[in-house]
Amino acid sequence: MVFKKFFKKSFEASLEEHLPAIWRFALSMSGRPDVADDLLQATCLRALEKQEQFIEGSSLIAWLLTICRSIWLNELRSVAVRKTGSLEPAQLNEIASDASPVEMNIFASEVYTHMMSLPEAQRETCYLVYVQNFSYREAAELLDVPIGTVMSRLATARSKLAPLNDVPSGTRRDNA
């Protein structure tokens, strides 16, 4: 009994660590902060209800993002609406830190706006690979698509985001 109580607290603590990543993933799919909030809440509820299905030793974040994506797709199917075009960008204060230089905030806003203009499939693939650092194979498993589809989505997204590389070097901070 004590062990089960300890595991539950440990699971909840681990879940809490991943809340920002789940929210960002939900935002990358939905494009709306209010919907991302709802998806985060639904994901947490489902994860807590189904925590006995989590396989200890496997990736908790992958499991949580799979739940989040499943909830999102179920909602889309239930209303028979599938968005693939542009989405409304979030306000700058929701994506860029006040602690960063002004130029970085401007560049982050530009990147975010371009990312949100990508079709949903490309946005979620970019998020998983470039933000969450999942391998192509892991992203393919999470999205339930062949690895070639992941590679194709990323290549298409990169070509659409290529104009961001033309930003003058004085307007963004190089990590070198």
C-alpha positions in Angstrom: 0.0 0.0 0.0 2.8 2.4 0.9 4.7 1.5 -2.3 1.6 2.2 -4.5 1.1 5.6 -2.8 4.8 6.5 -3.4 4.5 5.4 -7.0 1.4 7.6 -7.5 3.2 10.6 -6.1 6.2 9.9 -8.2 4.1 9.6 -11.3 2.3 12.8 -10.6 5.6 14.6 -10.0 7.0 13.3 -13.3 3.8 14.3 -15.0 4.1 17.8 -13.6 7.6 18.2 -15.0 6.3 17.6 -18.6 3.4 20.1 -18.4 5.2 22.9 -20.4 6.2 20.4 -23.2 2.7 19.0 -23.4 1.2 22.5 -23.6 3.6 23.6 -26.3 2.8 20.4 -28.3 -0.9 21.1 -27.9 -0.4 24.6 -29.0 1.6 23.4 -32.0 -1.4 21.3 -33.0 -4.3 23.6 -32.2 -2.7 27.0 -32.7 -4.8 28.5 -29.9 -3.7 28.9 -26.3 -7.1 28.3 -24.9 -7.4 25.0 -26.8 -3.9 24.1 -25.7 -5.0 24.6 -22.1 -8.0 22.3 -22.6 -5.8 19.7 -24.3 -3.3 19.8 -21.5 -6.0 19.3 -18.9 -7.6 16.5 -20.8 -4.1 14.8 -21.3 -3.3 15.1 -17.6 -6.7 13.6 -16.7 -6.4 10.7 -19.1 -2.8 10.1 -18.0 -3.8 9.9 -14.3 -6.8 7.7 -15.1 -4.6 5.3 -17.2 -1.3 5.5 -15.3 -1.3 1.8 -14.7 -1.0 1.4 -18.5 2.3 3.3 -18.5 5.2 0.9 -18.9 7.9 1.8 -16.4 11.2 2.5 -18.0 9.7 3.8 -21.2 9.5 7.4 -22.2 6.9 9.2 -20.2 6.9 12.3 -22.4 6.4 10.2 -25.5 3.4 8.5 -23.8 2.0 11.8 -22.7 2.3 13.4 -26.2 0.7 10.3 -27.7 -2.3 10.8 -25.4 -2.4 14.5 -26.2 -2.4 13.8 -29.9 -5.0 11.1 -29.6 -7.4 13.5 -27.7 -6.8 16.2 -30.3 -7.6 13.8 -33.2 -10.6 12.5 -31.5 -12.0 16.0 -31.0 -11.3 16.8 -34.6 -13.1 13.7 -35.8 -16.0 14.3 -33.5 -16.7 17.7 -35.2 -15.6 16.5 -38.6 -13.3 19.5 -39.0 -9.7 19.1 -40.1 -7.7 22.4 -40.2 -4.7 22.4 -42.6 -4.3 26.1 -43.3 -2.9 29.0 -41.4 -3.8 29.5 -37.8 -4.0 32.6 -35.7 -0.6 33.4 -34.1 -0.4 33.7 -30.3 0.5 37.0 -28.8 4.2 37.7 -28.5 4.2 37.6 -24.7 3.1 34.0 -24.8 6.1 32.8 -26.8 9.0 35.1 -26.1 10.5 35.8 -22.8 10.9 39.4 -21.4 14.4 38.4 -20.3 15.6 37.9 -23.9 16.9 40.7 -26.0 14.4 42.5 -28.1 15.9 41.2 -31.3 15.5 37.6 -30.1 11.9 38.2 -29.2 11.2 39.6 -32.7 13.0 36.7 -34.3 11.1 34.2 -32.1 7.9 35.8 -33.1 8.8 35.5 -36.8 9.7 31.8 -36.4 6.5 31.1 -34.5 4.4 32.9 -37.1 6.0 30.9 -39.9 5.7 27.6 -37.9 2.0 28.2 -37.3 1.4 28.9 -41.0 2.5 25.3 -41.7 -0.1 22.6 -42.1 -0.8 20.8 -38.9 1.0 17.6 -39.9 4.2 19.5 -40.6 3.9 21.7 -37.4 3.5 18.7 -35.1 6.4 16.8 -36.8 8.7 19.9 -36.5 7.7 20.3 -32.9 8.5 16.6 -32.1 11.9 16.6 -33.9 13.2 20.1 -33.5 11.8 21.1 -30.2 11.4 17.9 -28.3 14.4 16.3 -30.0 12.7 13.0 -30.8 14.5 11.0 -33.5 12.7 10.5 -36.8 11.8 7.0 -35.8 10.4 8.1 -32.4 8.4 10.8 -34.1 7.1 8.4 -36.7 5.9 6.0 -33.9 4.3 8.9 -32.0 2.5 10.1 -35.1 1.7 6.6 -36.4 3.2 7.3 -39.8 6.1 5.8 -41.7 9.6 7.3 -41.1 9.7 8.4 -44.7 6.6 10.5 -44.1 8.4 12.2 -41.2 11.3 12.9 -43.4 9.1 14.3 -46.2 7.2 16.6 -43.8 10.4 17.9 -42.3 11.9 18.6 -45.8 8.8 20.4 -46.9 8.7 22.4 -43.7 12.3 23.3 -44.0 11.8 24.6 -47.5 8.9 26.7 -46.3 10.9 28.1 -43.4 14.0 28.7 -45.5 13.3 32.5 -45.8 14.0 32.8 -42.1 17.7 32.0 -42.9 17.8 35.2 -44.9 17.3 37.4 -41.7 20.2 39.8 -41.3 22.7 38.5 -38.8 22.3 41.6 -36.6 18.7 40.8 -35.9 19.2 37.4 -34.3 21.6 36.0 -31.8 24.0 33.3 -33.1 24.7 30.4 -30.7 28.3 30.1 -31.9 
